[in-house]
Structures are given as C-alpha cells and as structure tokens.
Amino acid sequence: MSWQEFFDAYWQLIYGLALKAGLTDAEAQDAVQETIITAAKHLPGFHYDPKVCTFRTWLLRQARWRIIDQLRKRLPASQPVEAAVEDDATATALLDQLTGGVAPDLEQIWAEEWEKLVLAAAIERAKQQVRPEQFQIFDLYALKGMSATQVARLLGVSMARVYLAKYRVARVVRAEAMRLEQ
C-alpha cells in the first residue's frame, strides 16, 4: 500500500473521530496530518503482534494522542497539562480533564466510524464486481430504501429480480467487508 492509498483509506476515519472529539475543522485536519506523520515514522519497522493490539487499535491510540495534543494547545500557557505515560488509562483521564469531564467515548466513535469506512469501501469494491444493473437495483432497494415494488416498477424488472440482485450484491459486499477487515 502506498502512502497515498494509506492516507486515502484512513484520513476520513481520523478526521471524523477528531471532529466528534470536539476539535474544530482546522484542529481536526492538524490531528489527521500529525497522526499520518506518526504512522509514517513507525510503519516501516512496524511488526504486527496480535497479542499486543491490532493495527486498528494502534492507529486509534495515535489519533487519540494527536487529538489530546490539539486540545492542549487551547489551554493558556500558564495552565500546562503534562502526561508522560502514553497508555489508554492516562489518555482517557487526560481527555476527560481537557474536556471538562465530558470526553466522548473515542473507542465507540472509532468503532462506528471504522464500520462505516469498511462498509463504504466494501460497497465500492462490490460495485466494480457486479453488473451495473444489479448494482442499481441494490442501490435503490438496499441503500436508498425504496420498496421492492417501487424499484421493480421504476426499472421495469420483476420483483424476483429485485430480491435476487439484492441477495447477490449483498453477498459480494459481505465478502469484501470480511476481506477488508482482515
């Protein structure tokens, strides 16, 4: 994976997390850049050890500390907040302190944003693997929420074809989502 592909894959995830953590657009963009820079420094020698944590968890930790850094910058110089240990408990306590006790649950937000990212990527990949007509049916019925009757009438196809297209495309989407998760 090239750095551009890495950036394209993860910037929205980090950006969405930063915004939901209470950062402004500019602060969120800075958090994204700093997280990507940190990843760039660590990834060439990064050795995946599932006993330690997943890559997803590691990236969340990097993003959380960059969000904390942005929140620290808001404080007046006379009010420094220091934290030397970079563990999850310290980060959570520090985030709570910096947000006045109303810190968002970044792990929950990250999990939700991750699911959205994986689903969107899986749908995009599936779109490339199925016939355009099948994807159009799937899009209208499964993604846009039209009834099967409406889709059948609109596209001039049978109800059976609507259900079959949804089943087939959904199967490809699930397979792609599983592939992306691994």
Secondary structure by P-SEA (a helix, b strand, c coil): ccaaaaaaacaaaaaaaaaaacccaaaaaaaaaaaaaaaaaccccbbbbcccccaaaaaaaaaaaaaaaaaaaaccccbbbbbccccaaaaaaaaaaaacccccaaaaaaaaaaaaaaaaaaaaaaaacccaaaaaaaaacccccccaaaaaaaacccaaaaaaaaaaaaaaaaaaaaaaac
